[in-house]
Amino acid sequence: MAQRTSIVDDRGLLNNFAYEPPMYVDEEQRFGFTEFAEKWNGRFAMIGFVLLLAIEVATGQGFISILRSIA
């Protein structure tokens, strides 16, 4: 399907640069507490929790004591 790249204005003049794209309404919610965002947030939280446990087991120290020794 070819797109029209020129229009004729109210005065009958050809305008090659003014192309108005077709309008549509996207019903999908993109911001806020969507099911998709909450699933990924939960997955990342679980990965972070498991990594914190792995760090504690590997070093024998708690996470806060590791942060204190760095600073």
BASE-625149 format. One record per residue (C-alpha): residue in three letters; chain; x negated, y negated, z negated; residue number from 1. Coordinates in nm, 3 decimals. Each point is the difference from the previous one (the first is absolute). Layout:
# BASE-625149
pt residuo = ALA; cadena = A; east = X; north = Y; up = Z; num = NUM
...
# end
This chain:
# BASE-625149
pt residuo = MET; cadena = A; east = 0.000; north = 0.000; up = 0.000; num = 1
pt residuo = ALA; cadena = A; east = -0.155; north = -0.329; up = 0.109; num = 2
pt residuo = GLN; cadena = A; east = 0.025; north = -0.300; up = -0.229; num = 3
pt residuo = ARG; cadena = A; east = 0.100; north = -0.340; up = 0.124; num = 4
pt residuo = THR; cadena = A; east = -0.282; north = -0.240; up = -0.067; num = 5
pt residuo = SER; cadena = A; east = 0.170; north = -0.314; up = 0.125; num = 6
pt residuo = ILE; cadena = A; east = 0.328; north = -0.173; up = -0.066; num = 7
pt residuo = VAL; cadena = A; east = 0.199; north = -0.284; up = 0.152; num = 8
pt residuo = ASP; cadena = A; east = 0.091; north = -0.270; up = -0.249; num = 9
pt residuo = ASP; cadena = A; east = 0.319; north = -0.210; up = -0.022; num = 10
pt residuo = ARG; cadena = A; east = -0.122; north = -0.245; up = 0.262; num = 11
pt residuo = GLY; cadena = A; east = -0.079; north = 0.275; up = 0.249; num = 12
pt residuo = LEU; cadena = A; east = -0.377; north = -0.026; up = -0.048; num = 13
pt residuo = LEU; cadena = A; east = -0.208; north = 0.318; up = 0.004; num = 14
pt residuo = ASN; cadena = A; east = -0.196; north = 0.062; up = -0.319; num = 15
pt residuo = ASN; cadena = A; east = -0.260; north = 0.275; up = 0.041; num = 16
pt residuo = PHE; cadena = A; east = -0.117; north = -0.004; up = -0.361; num = 17
pt residuo = ALA; cadena = A; east = 0.320; north = 0.010; up = -0.202; num = 18
pt residuo = TYR; cadena = A; east = 0.104; north = 0.362; up = -0.046; num = 19
pt residuo = GLU; cadena = A; east = 0.240; north = 0.074; up = -0.280; num = 20
pt residuo = PRO; cadena = A; east = -0.034; north = 0.357; up = -0.128; num = 21
pt residuo = PRO; cadena = A; east = 0.317; north = 0.198; up = -0.065; num = 22
pt residuo = MET; cadena = A; east = 0.130; north = -0.030; up = -0.354; num = 23
pt residuo = TYR; cadena = A; east = 0.064; north = 0.300; up = -0.223; num = 24
pt residuo = VAL; cadena = A; east = 0.067; north = 0.063; up = -0.367; num = 25
pt residuo = ASP; cadena = A; east = -0.222; north = 0.251; up = -0.175; num = 26
pt residuo = GLU; cadena = A; east = 0.208; north = 0.185; up = -0.259; num = 27
pt residuo = GLU; cadena = A; east = -0.304; north = 0.155; up = -0.170; num = 28
pt residuo = GLN; cadena = A; east = -0.095; north = -0.170; up = -0.324; num = 29
pt residuo = ARG; cadena = A; east = -0.371; north = -0.088; up = 0.001; num = 30
pt residuo = PHE; cadena = A; east = -0.059; north = -0.171; up = -0.335; num = 31
pt residuo = GLY; cadena = A; east = 0.094; north = 0.078; up = -0.356; num = 32
pt residuo = PHE; cadena = A; east = 0.074; north = 0.330; up = -0.168; num = 33
pt residuo = THR; cadena = A; east = 0.044; north = 0.222; up = 0.302; num = 34
pt residuo = GLU; cadena = A; east = -0.009; north = 0.378; up = -0.024; num = 35
pt residuo = PHE; cadena = A; east = -0.308; north = 0.013; up = 0.224; num = 36
pt residuo = ALA; cadena = A; east = -0.194; north = -0.252; up = -0.211; num = 37
pt residuo = GLU; cadena = A; east = 0.091; north = 0.169; up = -0.326; num = 38
pt residuo = LYS; cadena = A; east = -0.113; north = 0.342; up = 0.126; num = 39
pt residuo = TRP; cadena = A; east = -0.342; north = -0.137; up = 0.097; num = 40
pt residuo = ASN; cadena = A; east = -0.029; north = -0.194; up = -0.325; num = 41
pt residuo = GLY; cadena = A; east = 0.067; north = 0.317; up = -0.197; num = 42
pt residuo = ARG; cadena = A; east = -0.250; north = 0.201; up = 0.205; num = 43
pt residuo = PHE; cadena = A; east = -0.276; north = -0.254; up = -0.053; num = 44
pt residuo = ALA; cadena = A; east = 0.079; north = -0.016; up = -0.372; num = 45
pt residuo = MET; cadena = A; east = -0.030; north = 0.379; up = -0.029; num = 46
pt residuo = ILE; cadena = A; east = -0.331; north = -0.002; up = 0.188; num = 47
pt residuo = GLY; cadena = A; east = -0.134; north = -0.274; up = -0.227; num = 48
pt residuo = PHE; cadena = A; east = 0.106; north = 0.185; up = -0.314; num = 49
pt residuo = VAL; cadena = A; east = -0.168; north = 0.324; up = 0.115; num = 50
pt residuo = LEU; cadena = A; east = -0.317; north = -0.192; up = 0.089; num = 51
pt residuo = LEU; cadena = A; east = -0.007; north = -0.159; up = -0.346; num = 52
pt residuo = LEU; cadena = A; east = 0.031; north = 0.343; up = -0.160; num = 53
pt residuo = ALA; cadena = A; east = -0.279; north = 0.133; up = 0.223; num = 54
pt residuo = ILE; cadena = A; east = -0.228; north = -0.291; up = -0.098; num = 55
pt residuo = GLU; cadena = A; east = 0.062; north = 0.065; up = -0.368; num = 56
pt residuo = VAL; cadena = A; east = -0.070; north = 0.372; up = 0.034; num = 57
pt residuo = ALA; cadena = A; east = -0.315; north = -0.061; up = 0.208; num = 58
pt residuo = THR; cadena = A; east = -0.152; north = -0.267; up = -0.226; num = 59
pt residuo = GLY; cadena = A; east = 0.133; north = 0.105; up = -0.339; num = 60
pt residuo = GLN; cadena = A; east = 0.099; north = -0.360; up = -0.071; num = 61
pt residuo = GLY; cadena = A; east = 0.328; north = -0.183; up = 0.021; num = 62
pt residuo = PHE; cadena = A; east = 0.069; north = -0.246; up = 0.278; num = 63
pt residuo = ILE; cadena = A; east = -0.012; north = -0.303; up = -0.230; num = 64
pt residuo = SER; cadena = A; east = -0.335; north = 0.102; up = -0.149; num = 65
pt residuo = ILE; cadena = A; east = -0.139; north = 0.034; up = 0.353; num = 66
pt residuo = LEU; cadena = A; east = 0.123; north = -0.353; up = 0.080; num = 67
pt residuo = ARG; cadena = A; east = -0.161; north = -0.131; up = -0.321; num = 68
pt residuo = SER; cadena = A; east = -0.336; north = 0.157; up = 0.085; num = 69
pt residuo = ILE; cadena = A; east = 0.005; north = -0.162; up = 0.349; num = 70
pt residuo = ALA; cadena = A; east = 0.057; north = -0.355; up = -0.130; num = 71
# end
